[in-house]
Amino acid sequence: MLFLCNFKLKKTKALKMRTVGAFALSLFLLFLVKWANSDSKVSPIRDQFLSCMSTHSVSTFMNSKSLIHEPDSRLYTDLSQTVSQNYRFSSLNFSSQKPILIATPRTESEIQRSLLCSKKLDVQVRTKSGGHDYEGLSYLSSQSPFIVLDLINLRSIDINLREETAWVGAGATIGELYYKIAKASKIHGFPAGTCPSVGVGGHFSGGGFGAMMRKHGLAADNVVDARFVDANGRIYNGRREMGEDLFWAIRGGGAASFGVVTFWKVKLVRVPEKVTCFTRYLPFTQNMTKIVHRWQSIAATLGDNLFIRVIIYNSGGSVQATFQANYLGGIDKLIPLMNEKFPELGLRFQDCSEMSWVDSIMYFNWKSGQPLETLLDREQRYNDLYFKAKSDFVKNPIPETGLEGIWKRFHEVESPMMIMEPLGGRMYEIGETETPFPHRRGNLYNIQYMVKWRVKDIEEMEKHVRWMRFLYGYMRVYVSGSPRGAYLNYRDLDLGMNKAINCSFEDASLWGMRYFGSNFKRLAMVKGKIDPTNFFRNEQSVPPLIV
Ligand SMILES: Cc1cc2nc3c(=O)[nH]c(=O)nc-3n(C[C@H](O)[C@H](O)[C@H](O)COP(=O)(O)OP(=O)(O)OC[C@H]3O[C@@H](n4cnc5c(N)ncnc54)[C@H](O)[C@@H]3O)c2cc1C
């Protein structure tokens, strides 16, 4: 998603420094003081935890300072800065809680040991892969004490071209996977998200939209095996050992509710040597509304080699639409196809560029021409420090008057954005119960709404979050209903939160049905089997249903 990866907002680093500036610094200091003050209460548990880890030493893990990070360490400080930057989280009362330590295991036995000690001492665990969770659930918790299991050291990628598969460590990013594939083959790729710094741990376990989903489905649809550790520290050596129910659940149902995925085995897909991309900017005119309106009816019906998404944003006070496309083939085929199916867009030869599949990833990130190694950059490039997002699925085209109502609201705040991504193709061929992700046939496209702001100020935050909720309210009549759909990877705690350890299935259904539809019950039953005591829990984890 270009809006976060690298969207071209006209803002320099210097401007960013000025806007956040002194206010951010004073808040950050206050924040550190708050954390430091609460530290004395948790240090006995931390000591017990460290002692538990060392008595059951399975490797050098427990002795190595570089693998367990206490509050005085560099990694820990980096995490506290991330938390402090995501100022919005303080409204959830998360920021007063800090992990008692961060573990960066290199092996499954080190994960196993961390889980066993956590369970023994009743310490919660947050598993972190790429750290992109929209509500910070991989490193924040409203329950204390907790540790963060950061999988940054578990990111080996083994490509098997003969089998056309890859085993990927759950701490790798999709950029690292794309890079490795591209180095190994010109005719293989993988259908996952567009932003390289997203981690495969969260992304695959929540679904995984990307520019090849109309051809090959979600990232999760292309996972063929996995390795996993449960709350009792049992290591599952693949799909056969974990059983089909659990394997089903972790491919779209959010693995954090069930345990820790350590490795995914994915099926690589064939890509043509030539891929064509185009970007067409439309300024705000009556025509823009008509073309977006038309796009709604045709985007999901085009041949599955063609993915055209629309990004609506406010550029200097004027609403604009950008059509960004990826076509698995050459320009010679794309132009006639567009002339036949979508002439309204007026696509011209000079708007298009042919490139390799991996360069199309760079193109979607506005990084064309840069070294491929930028795909390995794990750092999130937040052009704006704060944001709130929500999602919807659309089953019937929104009328032009409805679209105009959205454009009107886009004038009310700074940096609103809406990304519309078409389904259809392979997304329709997969049944709604085949994986936990139910939003298949019958849905034309997904919307991701996002609003960003730059000033670290509680009123600014409230203003933007309130605006987002108003827009969401306005959209209700135009989007899916009963229940209104949402996408887990665009996590939204507004949909509901588990209030207690033993949150009931009925209460959790409020938000669970939105993400998973009728699959939510099966997810809760899988949870009831694999983790009946609800050890792996968070503000939006699936509760155990024991029948
Ligand atoms: C800049 C940006 C771009 C994005 N682009 C896309 C996109 O193109 N398409 C799309 O579909 N989504 C996209 N997303 C959303 C993204 O897919 C989700 O936020 C995803 O969950 C992130 O995974 P992560 O591993 O980076 O995050 P994390 O924050 O590390 O994890 C997210 C969740 O998964 C859990 N988890 C992580 N690893 C494991 C594991 N090994 N075992 C069990 N649980 C685990 C965490 O505990 C947490 O609950 C984007 C998000 C951002 C911030």
The ligand as a Tripos MOL2 file, in Angstrom:
@<TRIPOS>MOLECULE
LIG
   53    58     1     0     0
SMALL
NO_CHARGES

@<TRIPOS>ATOM
      1 C1          2.9790   -0.0630    5.5680 C.3       1 LIG1
      2 C2          1.9530   -1.1490    5.5350 C.ar      1 LIG1
      3 C3          1.6450   -1.7240    4.3090 C.ar      1 LIG1
      4 C4          0.7110   -2.7680    4.2410 C.ar      1 LIG1
      5 N1          0.3970   -3.3240    3.0220 N.ar      1 LIG1
      6 C5         -0.4990   -4.3440    2.9490 C.ar      1 LIG1
      7 C6         -0.8530   -4.9470    1.6990 C.ar      1 LIG1
      8 O1         -0.3580   -4.5670    0.6410 O.2       1 LIG1
      9 N2         -1.7640   -5.9510    1.7130 N.ar      1 LIG1
     10 C7         -2.3350   -6.4060    2.8700 C.ar      1 LIG1
     11 O2         -3.1330   -7.3490    2.8220 O.2       1 LIG1
     12 N3         -2.0200   -5.8390    4.0610 N.ar      1 LIG1
     13 C8         -1.1320   -4.8320    4.1290 C.ar      1 LIG1
     14 N4         -0.8260   -4.2670    5.3440 N.ar      1 LIG1
     15 C9         -1.4290   -4.8150    6.5520 C.3       1 LIG1
     16 C10        -0.5800   -6.0030    7.0130 C.3       1 LIG1
     17 O3         -0.8290   -7.1120    6.1760 O.3       1 LIG1
     18 C11        -0.9480   -6.3880    8.4540 C.3       1 LIG1
     19 O4         -0.7460   -5.3000    9.3010 O.3       1 LIG1
     20 C12        -0.1370   -7.6010    8.9090 C.3       1 LIG1
     21 O5         -0.7740   -8.2130    9.9940 O.3       1 LIG1
     22 C13         1.2610   -7.1880    9.2770 C.3       1 LIG1
     23 O6          2.0490   -8.3030    9.5720 O.3       1 LIG1
     24 P1          3.4110   -8.0690   10.3820 P.3       1 LIG1
     25 O7          4.0110   -9.3830   10.6090 O.co2     1 LIG1
     26 O8          4.1990   -7.0220    9.7060 O.co2     1 LIG1
     27 O9          2.8600   -7.3980   11.6960 O.3       1 LIG1
     28 P2          2.9800   -7.7640   13.2490 P.3       1 LIG1
     29 O10         2.5490   -6.5080   13.9020 O.co2     1 LIG1
     30 O11         4.3010   -8.3160   13.5920 O.co2     1 LIG1
     31 O12         1.8880   -8.9040   13.4180 O.3       1 LIG1
     32 C14         0.5240   -8.7030   13.1600 C.3       1 LIG1
     33 C15        -0.2980   -9.7170   13.9660 C.3       1 LIG1
     34 O13         0.1320  -11.0380   13.6640 O.3       1 LIG1
     35 C16         0.6640  -11.6870   14.8390 C.3       1 LIG1
     36 N5          1.8440  -12.4550   14.4420 N.ar      1 LIG1
     37 C17         2.9470  -11.9820   13.8190 C.ar      1 LIG1
     38 N6          3.7990  -12.9980   13.5940 N.ar      1 LIG1
     39 C18         3.2270  -14.1150   14.0740 C.ar      1 LIG1
     40 C19         3.6300  -15.4840   14.1390 C.ar      1 LIG1
     41 N7          4.7820  -15.8840   13.6390 N.pl3     1 LIG1
     42 N8          2.8020  -16.3860   14.7320 N.ar      1 LIG1
     43 C20         1.6170  -15.9810   15.2600 C.ar      1 LIG1
     44 N9          1.1810  -14.7080   15.2170 N.ar      1 LIG1
     45 C21         1.9790  -13.7820   14.6220 C.ar      1 LIG1
     46 C22         0.9940  -10.5590   15.7830 C.3       1 LIG1
     47 O14         1.0020  -10.9980   17.1340 O.3       1 LIG1
     48 C23        -0.1220   -9.5610   15.4780 C.3       1 LIG1
     49 O15        -1.3110   -9.9670   16.1220 O.3       1 LIG1
     50 C24         0.0910   -3.2270    5.4330 C.ar      1 LIG1
     51 C25         0.3940   -2.6230    6.6500 C.ar      1 LIG1
     52 C26         1.3090   -1.5870    6.7100 C.ar      1 LIG1
     53 C27         1.6190   -0.9390    8.0420 C.3       1 LIG1
@<TRIPOS>BOND
     1     1     2 1
     2     2     3 ar
     3     2    52 ar
     4     3     4 ar
     5     4     5 ar
     6     4    50 ar
     7     5     6 ar
     8     6     7 ar
     9     6    13 1
    10     7     8 2
    11     7     9 ar
    12     9    10 ar
    13    10    11 2
    14    10    12 ar
    15    12    13 ar
    16    13    14 ar
    17    14    15 1
    18    14    50 ar
    19    15    16 1
    20    16    17 1
    21    16    18 1
    22    18    19 1
    23    18    20 1
    24    20    21 1
    25    20    22 1
    26    22    23 1
    27    23    24 1
    28    24    25 2
    29    24    26 1
    30    24    27 1
    31    27    28 1
    32    28    29 2
    33    28    30 1
    34    28    31 1
    35    31    32 1
    36    32    33 1
    37    33    34 1
    38    33    48 1
    39    34    35 1
    40    35    36 1
    41    35    46 1
    42    36    37 ar
    43    36    45 ar
    44    37    38 ar
    45    38    39 ar
    46    39    40 ar
    47    39    45 ar
    48    40    41 1
    49    40    42 ar
    50    42    43 ar
    51    43    44 ar
    52    44    45 ar
    53    46    47 1
    54    46    48 1
    55    48    49 1
    56    50    51 ar
    57    51    52 ar
    58    52    53 1
@<TRIPOS>SUBSTRUCTURE
     1 LIG1         1 GROUP 0 **** ****
